[in-house]
């Protein structure tokens, strides 16, 4: 028995069946192109080979040319995103022509450079900061003089403490004269010489690191342990140093700079720099201990008050803690005082800076806007 094929126009109608599509041309719906004139099963159309790669639902992907089409460079390529099913699918954004002259479709900024190995910020050039809006700090006399040891440290020679030793030894000359007085002040326009070479303050550099575990916060370790300086060694040639410190097992944001004035500002307790930590405890915190932290408690070195605290997990083991105190291991000591062990401690916010788009162990340069915000940061 011959199987009826509705795509075969030569087949005869059966008694009682609906009229064939070709005989319904007089109906109002058949004005123009008949609805069923296209073969629904295009992949099995007679006279064409079966294409295993064919899919009638090419949803959310680029159209690929068929095997029988020529990939001529002169033929424009199109990208179409579809919505719907079967013949009813329609382009969502229309058909966009892909140009060959360097014009590429836009990519989500969060997907760009997503799979680049290594630190994606290492390939960025060091920014030049225009800090004309920030007035230089003036002394009581109204001048912009700075201490000589600070001038030497900002030139990347050594730290301020080591600079005082160089001054005492008479190895520094200012405007042709040897200076041995500690606390001596100079202008930025003065000629300072060390080992026969003129030195001048370096351009400011600001680097933000998302510190991992097992790295200590120091510029030099006599025990040759892993330090945070190894993580930012490729950032710049200038001598930068960490602002504040994080414990070896504490992770999160750590700022590096050669701007001693900003570092002193961010480190001073009177500035009350906001820091937010995510704390993971070994056991759920009780309501009594939670309220005790809010009201304030007293440690061996004095009273401690937090700015805010919230419970972040249902099991009450993960907390968010905001604090501006800069005492040593202050967060761990707060919970140790209440009988808890801090399993993980992560600094997620520092002085308005966040970890957005900065994975663990990676660094980036601060933007000019971020630097100006730090300079103008108020209590």
C-alpha positions, 0 to 999 in steps of 0.5 A, spaced: 500 500 500 502 506 497 503 511 503 500 518 503 505 523 502 502 530 503 508 533 500 507 530 493 502 534 489 501 528 484 497 524 490 490 523 489 485 526 494 481 521 498 474 521 499 472 525 505 479 528 506 480 536 506 481 539 499 489 539 497 493 545 498 493 547 491 485 547 490 484 552 496 487 558 492 480 561 492 480 562 499 482 568 503 488 565 506 491 563 500 492 571 498 499 571 496 504 566 498 500 559 500 501 558 507 503 550 506 507 552 499 514 551 503 516 544 505 515 543 512 520 538 512 526 541 509 531 537 511 528 531 507 526 534 501 526 530 495 532 530 491 536 533 497 541 529 501 540 529 508 544 534 512 545 531 519 548 538 522 541 542 520 536 544 525 530 548 524 531 551 531 537 555 530 536 559 537 541 564 540 547 562 535 550 564 529 547 562 522 552 557 519 553 556 511 550 550 509 555 545 506 552 546 499 554 554 499 560 557 497 564 561 502 566 566 498 569 572 501 565 577 497 558 574 500 556 578 506 556 574 512 550 575 517 548 574 524 541 572 526 538 571 533 531 567 533 525 566 537 520 562 537 519 555 534 519 552 527 516 556 521 514 561 526 520 563 529 522 570 528 529 574 529 529 578 535 534 583 533 534 582 526 539 580 521 546 584 523 551 584 517 558 582 520 563 587 516 570 585 515 573 591 516 575 590 523 568 592 525 566 586 530 559 585 534 559 588 541 561 583 547 559 584 554 564 587 558 564 581 563 566 576 558 572 580 555 579 577 556 575 572 561 580 566 559 586 570 558 591 566 562 595 570 568 594 577 571 589 580 565 591 587 569 599 586 567 598 588 560 595 594 562 599 600 562 601 604 568 596 610 568 598 617 569 594 621 574 592 628 573 591 630 581 591 638 580 585 638 583 588 635 590 592 641 593 599 639 596 599 639 604 602 645 607 606 646 613 604 651 618 608 656 615 604 656 609 609 653 604 609 646 601 616 644 604 617 636 606 622 633 610 628 630 607 627 623 609 620 623 605 623 626 599 628 621 599 623 615 600 619 618 595 624 618 590 625 610 591 631 610 594 629 607 601 625 607 607 624 614 611 628 610 617 634 608 612 633 615 609 635 618 616 641 614 616 643 616 610 642 623 612 646 622 619 652 619 615 652 625 610 651 622 604 646 627 602 647 634 599 642 639 598 643 645 593 651 643 593 651 642 601 652 636 605 646 636 610 646 632 616 640 635 620 634 630 621 628 633 620 631 638 615 626 640 610 626 641 602 622 644 596 620 640 590 624 644 586 631 643 590 637 639 588 638 633 592 644 629 590 645 622 592 652 618 590 653 623 585 646 623 582 640 628 582 634 624 585 627 627 585 620 624 587 617 618 583 610 619 580 605 616 584 603 609 583 596 606 586 595 598 586 590 594 589 591 587 590 586 581 592 591 578 597 590 570 598 592 566 604 599 564 606 602 571 604 605 575 609 604 583 609 611 586 609 616 589 604 622 584 606 622 578 610 629 575 613 626 568 613 624 568 606 617 567 606 612 569 601 610 576 601 605 580 598 611 584 594 612 578 590 604 578 588 605 586 585 613 585 583 610 586 576 606 592 577 611 597 576 618 599 577 617 604 582 618 602 590 611 601 592 609 599 599 603 596 603 598 601 606 596 597 613 597 590 613 593 583 613 594 577 617 598 571 613 591 567 613 587 573 612 585 575 605 582 581 601 583 588 599 590 591 600 593 597 597 600 599 595 603 606 593 609 610 593 604 616 596 607 617 603 602 622 604 596 618 602 598 612 606 599 616 612 592 619 612 589 612 610 593 609 616 591 614 621 586 612 626 582 619 626 580 618 619 576 612 621 577 609 614 571 604 613 573 597 612 568 591 611 570 584 613 566 577 611 567 573 617 566 565 617 566 562 624 567 555 626 560 555 630 553 559 629 553 565 633 548 566 639 543 572 640 547 574 646 554 574 643 551 578 637 548 583 641 554 584 645 558 586 639 553 591 637 553 594 644 561 594 645 566 589 648 572 590 652 578 587 650 585 587 654 587 593 650 581 597 651 574 598 649 572 596 642 566 598 638 564 596 631 560 600 626 555 595 623 554 587 624 550 583 620 548 575 619 549 573 612 548 565 612 542 561 615 546 557 619 549 564 622 556 562 621 558 567 616 557 575 618 559 581 615 562 586 620 564 593 618 569 597 623 574 602 622 579 601 628 586 599 626 588 595 632 592 588 630 588 582 629 582 586 632 577 582 628 579 575 630 580 578 637 573 580 638 570 573 636 576 569 640 574 573 646 567 570 645 569 563 644 569 563 637 574 561 632 575 565 625 575 559 620 576 565 614 576 572 614 576 576 608 576 584 607 571 585 601 571 593 602 577 598 604 576 606 604 570 605 598 574 600 594 571 593 592 573 587 589 569 587 583 572 584 577 578 582 581 580 575 583 584 572 588 591 573 587 590 579 582 592 586 582 590 592 578 591 600 578 587 605 581 583 609 576 584 617 577 577 618 580 578 613 585 585 616 587 581 623 588 576 620 592 581 617 597 585 624 597 578 627 599 576 622 603 573 625 609 570 621 616 
